[in-house]
Amino acid sequence: MVTYARDEIISASEITRNFSTVLKELANHTKEKFAISKNNKLEAVVVPIDEYERMKEALDMAEHIEIYNIVKERENQSTITFDELLDNLGVDKNEL
């Protein structure tokens, strides 16, 4: 679970009033993130663009690794063609 310092939590109304200051603090890396709260509930997190891009690249890499592992796992499994599947199910291809 991610934790937030007291000065990293900002209300939605406060971020609206001070958006340029918040943006400047993120761009200068004075702050690494801001958690936006509404009605005392955390609703969103704002991070600098370089941090977002780093997180997105990590997520993309994790997805690629997951797909690779699934492909490797299925490599040695027996397969049937689509037509064989339809025959097994008793479905006429022309009715699709």
N, C-alpha and C positions, 0 to 999 in steps of 0.2 A: 504494500500500500504506500502511495506517495504521501509524504508529509509536506506541509506548507508552513513557512515561518509567518509570524503574525503580520509582518509588513509585506508579505506576498499575497495576502487575501484582501481583495478590494470589492466593494459593493458595485452593482451594476450602475447605480446612479453616480457614484464617485468616479468610476472609470469614464463615464460620459462627460463629466465636468472636467476631468484631468487627462483626457486621452493623449494629448501631445506629450505631456510629461511622462506618462506610462510608456508610450512608444519610444521616447528618447532613452529612458532607463533600460528598456529591452535592447535597443539598438547599440547602446554603449556598454552593454553587459554589466551594468550596475546591478540589475536584477536578472535572474535567470528565468523567472516565470512569474506570472500573476494568476491567481485563482480568482475567478469572478463569482461573487455570491449574489443570490437574489432571494429575499425572504429567509435569510440565514441558512441557505442551502447552496453548496458549491454547484455551479452550473456549467462552467467552462474554464479552460486554462489558455492563456495567451503566452506564447513563447517566441523568441527571436526566430527569424526565417532560417538562419543557418542550423539552429537546433531542430526545427521542424523538418528540414531537409535530411538531416542526419537520422532522425527517428524514422522518416519515411523510407530511406534507403535500408535501414536495418529491418523494417517490416517487410519490404520487398524481398530482401535476401532470405529472411525466415520463410516466406511463402515459397520461394524457389527451392529451398532445401526440403520443405515439406512435399512439394510436387515431385522432386527428384526421388525422395524416399518412397513415395507411393509407386512411382514408375518402377523402381528397382524391386520393390516387393512383388509387383505384379508381373515382372519379367518372365518368371518361370511357371506362371499359372497357365492352364490350358484355356484356350479361347474358342469361340464359335463365331461364324459370320452372322451378319444381320439377317440374311435369308434363312440360315439355320435356326436362329432364334424365333423368327416368325413362324417357321414350320413347327417348331416345338410348341409354340403357343397356339397353333391352329389358326393363324391369322393370314389372310390373303393379302399380299403386298399391294395388289391393285385396289384394294378397298381403303387403303390409308389416305 
